[in-house]
């Protein structure tokens, strides 16, 4: 069994410039920071003793005989992308879906990380982010930006630059402990 813990993020500056339709023409740059709230995913190969081949648990529970029958788009497309079948995936999170904290992309990054673990492969942070972007934007067809996947894969406080040629460059922002403490003491998170 693989357990993946992936951080949610807060976007500080540059939101909107991370959409491909924007940065492919103009470039883009965001500053974001991961926070101490997480998406947790457990993944394992499902033993052969069940009537179904795949069991997926999030706020719903799915039991399917075929990967193509999985309704959760990220689970279905990540499994197809990595050619994984006969799987059990369980999701828990510190924040609810649609919270505006990058929850769907955090889920995809965490799921990819766990599934790669089942295949005994450790992708780079950039590979994880780019694969999550590809799955969400191209395979699922969601109209989402690219910062959430990068923030979830890299963690930390970063400036993320998006180029017209689809390159992504992540520059960690190094600040003193004093400034970090001041920033943390002046941030509040509210669920409204």
C-alpha positions in Angstrom: 0.0 0.0 0.0 1.2 3.5 -0.9 0.2 6.5 1.1 0.6 9.9 -0.5 0.3 13.3 1.3 0.1 16.3 -1.0 -0.2 20.0 0.1 -2.9 22.4 -0.8 -1.8 25.9 -1.9 -2.6 29.6 -1.6 -2.0 31.7 -4.7 -0.5 35.1 -3.7 0.1 36.9 -7.0 -0.4 36.3 -10.8 -3.5 34.1 -10.8 -4.9 33.8 -14.3 -1.5 34.0 -16.0 -1.2 30.3 -15.4 -3.9 29.4 -18.0 -2.4 28.0 -21.3 -4.5 30.3 -23.4 -2.8 33.2 -21.7 0.8 32.1 -21.2 1.2 30.6 -24.6 0.8 34.1 -26.0 2.1 36.3 -23.2 4.0 34.2 -20.7 2.9 34.1 -17.1 4.2 34.1 -13.6 2.6 33.4 -10.2 3.7 33.4 -6.6 2.1 30.6 -4.6 2.8 28.9 -1.3 1.8 25.4 -0.1 0.1 25.2 3.3 -0.1 22.7 6.1 -3.4 21.3 4.8 -3.2 18.1 2.8 -4.9 15.6 0.4 -4.2 12.0 1.5 -4.4 9.1 -1.0 -3.9 5.5 -0.3 -3.5 3.1 -3.3 -2.9 -0.6 -3.6 -3.5 -3.3 -6.0 -6.9 -4.9 -5.1 -6.7 -8.5 -4.1 -8.4 -10.9 -6.6 -11.1 -12.0 -4.1 -13.8 -9.5 -5.0 -16.5 -9.5 -7.7 -15.2 -6.1 -8.9 -11.7 -5.2 -10.1 -11.5 -1.6 -8.9 -12.7 0.1 -5.7 -12.5 3.9 -5.5 -13.5 5.8 -2.3 -13.8 9.5 -2.1 -17.1 11.2 -1.1 -18.6 8.4 -3.2 -17.7 4.7 -3.4 -17.2 3.1 -6.8 -16.8 -0.6 -7.5 -16.1 -1.4 -11.2 -15.0 -4.3 -13.3 -13.2 -2.1 -15.8 -11.1 1.1 -15.6 -13.2 2.8 -18.3 -16.2 2.4 -16.0 -14.7 4.5 -13.2 -16.7 7.7 -13.0 -14.1 9.8 -11.2 -12.3 11.4 -14.1 -8.9 11.9 -12.5 -8.8 8.3 -11.2 -9.9 6.9 -14.5 -7.4 8.9 -16.6 -4.5 8.5 -14.2 -4.9 4.7 -14.2 -5.2 4.7 -18.0 -2.2 7.0 -18.3 0.0 4.7 -16.2 -1.6 1.5 -17.4 -2.7 0.4 -14.0 -5.7 -1.8 -13.3 -7.1 -3.9 -10.4 -6.7 -0.9 -8.0 -8.1 0.4 -4.7 -7.8 4.1 -4.1 -9.0 5.9 -1.0 -9.0 9.7 -0.6 -9.2 11.9 2.5 -8.5 15.6 2.7 -8.1 18.4 5.3 -10.2 20.7 3.1 -13.4 20.1 1.1 -13.5 20.0 -2.7 -14.1 23.3 -4.6 -12.4 25.2 -1.8 -10.3 27.3 -4.2 -7.1 25.9 -2.8 -6.2 23.7 -5.8 -8.0 20.6 -4.4 -8.6 18.8 -7.7 -5.1 19.3 -8.9 -3.7 18.4 -5.5 -5.7 15.2 -5.8 -4.4 14.4 -9.3 -0.7 15.0 -8.2 -1.1 12.9 -5.1 -2.8 10.1 -7.0 -0.1 10.1 -9.7 2.5 10.0 -7.0 0.9 7.0 -5.3 0.3 5.1 -8.6 3.9 5.7 -9.6 4.9 4.3 -6.2 3.0 1.1 -7.0 5.0 0.8 -10.2 8.3 1.3 -8.2 9.1 4.6 -9.9 9.8 8.0 -8.4 9.1 10.8 -10.9 10.8 14.2 -10.5 8.7 17.0 -9.2 8.5 18.6 -12.6 7.5 15.3 -14.3 4.8 14.9 -11.7 3.5 18.4 -12.3 3.6 18.2 -16.1 1.9 14.8 -16.1 -0.9 16.1 -13.9 -1.3 19.2 -16.1 -1.5 16.9 -19.2 -4.1 14.6 -17.6 -6.3 17.4 -16.4 -6.1 19.7 -19.4 -5.8 17.3 -22.3 -7.1 13.9 -21.2 -10.0 15.0 -19.0 -10.5 18.3 -20.9 -10.8 20.5 -17.8 -10.4 24.3 -18.3 -7.9 24.8 -15.5 -4.6 26.6 -15.1 -1.2 25.1 -14.4 -0.1 26.6 -11.1 -2.0 24.2 -8.8 -0.4 21.1 -10.1 3.1 22.7 -9.9 2.5 24.0 -6.4 1.3 20.6 -5.2 4.2 18.8 -6.8 6.9 21.2 -5.6 5.6 22.5 -2.3 7.1 25.5 -0.6 7.0 29.2 -1.5 7.8 29.7 -5.2 7.6 31.9 -8.2 6.4 29.8 -11.0 7.1 31.0 -14.5 5.2 29.8 -17.6 6.7 30.4 -21.0 5.1 30.7 -24.4 6.7 27.4 -25.3 5.0 25.6 -22.4 8.1 25.4 -20.3 7.6 25.7 -16.6 10.4 27.1 -14.3 10.1 27.0 -10.6 12.2 29.5 -8.5 12.0 28.9 -4.7 11.6 32.1 -2.8 14.1 32.1 0.0 13.1 34.3 3.0 14.6 34.6 6.5 12.9 32.8 9.3 11.9 36.2 10.7 10.0 37.1 7.5 8.5 33.6 7.3 7.2 33.9 10.8 5.8 37.4 10.1 4.1 36.1 6.9 2.6 33.1 8.8 1.4 35.3 11.6 -0.4 37.6 9.2 -2.3 34.9 7.2 -5.7 33.6 8.1 -7.7 30.9 6.3 -11.5 31.1 6.4 -14.1 28.8 5.0 -17.0 30.8 3.8 
